[in-house]
Amino acid sequence: MAKNIVLIFILFASLLQPSRIYAQEYIVGGDFDYAPFSFIDKDGKPSGLEIDVIEAIAASSGIKLNFHLSRWDDALSHIKEGKADIIVGIIYSEEREAFFDFTIPIHTEYYSIFIRKDLPFVDLSSLYDYKLVALAKDASIEKYLIPMGLFEDYVLAQSLPEALSVIELGLADYVLAPNLLGLNEIQKNKYENIEIKGPSIIPSIYCMAVRKGNPELLNILNNGITELRASGKLADLQEKWKVYEEEDVKYKQIAKVFLIVFILLLVLLLLVFIWVWLLRLQIKKKTESIKQKNVELQKSEEKFRVITENSSDIIWHLDSNFQLTYISQADERIRGFSKEEVIGKSLFSILKPEGIELLKQANEKRMADLSKGVKSPPAIYELEEICNDGSYVWVEATATAFYDADGKITGYHGVSRDITERKKAEQLLKERENQLRELNSTKDKLFSIIAHDLRNPFNAILGLSNLLIENINDFEVAECERYLRVINSTAENTLVLLDNLLEWSKTQTGNKIFKPERADLYTIISEILGVSKTNANIKNISIEYSQADSIEVYADVNMLKTVLRNLISNAIKFTHPNGEVAITAGKTFDNIEITVADNGVGMSEEIQSKLFKIDADITTPGTSNEKGSGLGLILCKEFVEMHGGEIKVKSELGKGSAFVVSLPVSVMHNTDRPLL
């Protein structure tokens, strides 16, 4: 009986927590000596900011982790070879996107120039005279050292501790390394011959990354980072490991100064209180002392004001109607407006409409909570604020409400930080994702054409030719001629498809050269008609070409022939036997218009809207079951637009179609240039 109860309990527990019983386990790689981001501590356990972050994500998402920290070059190799699923403490770069999918940023670190103290340093050009220590496989090599021409006279180090040791011993002169990591190593090893010179460089976005093609794991990590950031746990972990953004370091330094000033004020107030008590006995004797203390107090207040005005973040105050009553000097440095232009104005006057709507909704919720007796905690908003030159800057604003004795809001105090660069990095990631989707669509279209549309005609040619070879003595001459015409027509259609495929591949790789020249339009169209008559004769289709006057075009003749060949071929394809195809050409003041019309099957509005899109699969067999890829019209559109013209279609189901190509009379630029 007891055994049955235990089994029932286990079954019930498994139903409640199935995700934990069958949780997925992932191998996490990273640098074993990259404090404070990832390292093996003195007890042999993985530790650091990145380790704490991913363990927090694992705890909330239910995944299991198996840490394999190693040398950095080995860690990169492991994830590329599939020996690890996740890598932590990795800096985002475009070159690494070929192998990894990056999470959203966790921290931004700047590189500093760690150089021997005895070396003179005027500016960055001084580095050309000194010997570099380069960190193996570090992002600084591709992002900075090679472009700056510094990757010439160097020695290679496998780790930052090794690089700093080489400089301390005088075997090399300088190294570019993350600011925080370098300072930690100098402090830990008590190096006395190394210091930071010059400006901060190479803002580097620290992320986690997964192997390409694992969107499920990437989503788990991104959702986890977003939750940690929203809940404030990410900021707590950064505080634990003393990892701050460059602006955060300044802000915390200012906060320390504020605290010191505050303590000084308390001490001064205490002293004043003591002096007041002593003044009961010695008023005349202590009058001058009190005046001196008041002077010191005024100096302290002036120091507080100077610190506030020189903060890199914008410090501001609003009244209950969202009117600005105070704003620090940083606003003028960031947005270009003076205090006089801003104070007294509404906060909503500097925001975009979406930002105004966001704050209004937040205020409605705050008031609803306040009506229930709940005071809202400080809130963080990402907003776009207008600058003096008409542009916009992204800021991260932290706002806190102030209340009177009755619990009513009397105003808002807050701090805003410029996050424009971070938003640009996020936008870049989105653009890369869109470009990848477009490349995948192009790849899929190409493989579809090669695997299906280019293979089927060859099957038809082989089948009919084998039939003729095996039964040549059984067929009449007329029957043989009919089969040969079909083979010839199929081969011509296949050649058109192959030509289109080659032309299209050139446009995609930038190898197609645009060479406009003056040519006679009648000659060009007549040449195309001579090639197209074979297919038209098989279906007994008549082709009429009319042109009012002699027309000279300024165009790339090969491109124009490709456009006309595809349009006429399509007209024959979708026209019933014994039908008609009409080609007309005319000239207006600005344009030359060429129309290819048929009385064939026509098409619906839905199909017309998808005709010129690479990702639309709308291939339709012809009236004699001719095959097509849809690539010809896409190529036509690209070539016509290359001439500065446009292509339109007019069609109705059952009544035929008319394609109109409009080309400008002259082309402004006639130099040879590649198609991009």
Secondary structure, 3 states (H helix, E strand, C coil): CHHHHHHHHHHHHHHHCHHHHCCCEEEEEEECEECCCEEECCCCCEECHHHHHHHHHHHHHCCEEEEEEECHHHHHHHHHCCCCCEEEEEECCCHHHHCEEECCCCEEEEEEEEEECCCCCCCHHHHHHCCEEEECCCHHHHHHHCCCCCCCCEEEECCHHHHHHHHHCCCCCEEEEEHHHHHHHHHHHCCCCEEEEEEEEEEEEEEEEEECCCHHHHHHHHHHHHHHHHHCHHHHHHHHCCCCCHHHHHHHHHHHHHHHHHHHHHHHHHHHHHHHHHHCCCHHHHHHHHHHHHHHHHHHHHHHHHHHHCCCCEEEEEECCCEEEEECCHHHHHHCCCHHHHCCCEHHHHECHHHHHHHHHHHHHHHHHHHCCCCCCCEEEEEEEECCCCCEEEEEEEEEEEECCCCCEEEEEEEEEECHHHHHHHHHHHHHHHHHHHHHHHHHHHHHHHHHHCHHHHHHHHHHHHHHHHHCCCCCHHHHHHHHHHHHHHHHHHHHHHHHHHHHHHHHHCCCEECCEEEEHHHHHHHHHHHHHHHHHHCCCEEEEEECCCCEEEECHHHHHHHHHHHHHHHHHCCCCCCEEEEEEEECCCEEEEEEEECCCCCCHHHHHHCCCCCCCCCCCCCCCCCCCCHHHHHHHHHHHHCCCEEEEEEECCCEEEEEEEEECCCCCCCCEECC
